[in-house]
Amino acid sequence: MKVFEVINWAKGYLKEKKREDPYLDAQILLSYILNLSKGDLYLIYQQKIRDEDLYNYQKAIKRRGEGEPSAYIIGYSEFMSLKFMVNPQVFIPRPETEILVEKV
């Protein structure tokens, strides 16, 4: 499968599972699996994905479909342009908190 095909599959799957932003989740998880930025995905939009990467991506998408936050799946969350390691024992930084910190 090509990059755009797996993103479309993931977007449809996550939409069906009623996830809040299926397209963003699909991009975040694929960029993590391929070790690329979200912007770099567009540079390889027509390229085929290796079977191993496709398998790992499908597993990640299914976890997200079951309600697990993307940050827990990839192991980090960005806050104030920094990456913080997260897991189920740690709260995921919220965008609203970043706004509060900027105002202080």
N, C-alpha and C positions, 0 to 999 in steps of 0.2 A: 504494500500500500504506500501511497505517496503522502507527504506531510499534510497537504490540504485535505486529503481523504480521511486521515485519522482524526484530524481536528474536527471535521464535520461529523464524523461518527460520534466522537466524544461529546460534542456540543448537543447532538440529538439525544444521546443516552442520558446526559445530565439534565437536560430540559425535561425529559420524560420522568426523571426522578425528582423533579421540582426543586433543583438546586438554584440558588439565587442568581448567579451570573455564570451560566454554563460555558460561554465562549471564553471568558477570562480564565476560568478554572482549566479549561482544555489547553489554553496557551501556556499557563503557568506550569502545569504538570509536564507538558511535552518539552518545554524549554529546559526544565530541570532534568528530565530523562536524557535529553540530547546534549546537556551541558552547554546550552546556548542562551543568549538573551531572547526575550520575546520578539524583539525587532529582527534578530537574525533568522527567525523562523520564516519570515517572508522572503529571505534570500534563497532559501532551499525549498520553497513551497512545492515545487514540482518533483523534488527528489524522493526516491524510495527510502523507506525506513527499514533498517536491519531488523530481522526477525526477533532478535533478543530485545532490542529497544521497543518494538511493538508489543511484545509480551509484557515487559515491565510497565509500559504505558497503560495497557489495558487493565493490569492489576491496580495501578494507581487510580485510574478513572473509576473502577468499580468501588474502591475504598471511598472515594469522594462521593460517589452515588449513594453509598450507605450512610452518608452524613459526616464522615470524618473530615475535619478541616484540612484544606490544602497545606497549610503551614505545618501540621503534624505529619503529613505524608512526605513533604520535602525536608522537614527537620529544622526549618528556620522561618523567621518572619522579619520583614524590614520595618524599622522604626527610626525616624529621623535620619534616613539614608544610611543606616547601619543594619547589619544582619545580626539577629539574635537567635540563638538556638532555642527551639521550643520542643516540647513533648507534652503528653497528656497531663503531666504534673505541673505544667507551667501555663500561666495565662498567655494568650496571644495578644500582643499589643493592638489596641484599637485605633483606627484613624482619628477618632475624636480626641483621644489622649494626646496624640501628636499635636493637634491644634491647640489644646490647652497648654502644653509645654511651650509652644512657640509664643503664646500670649504672655506667659510668665517671663 
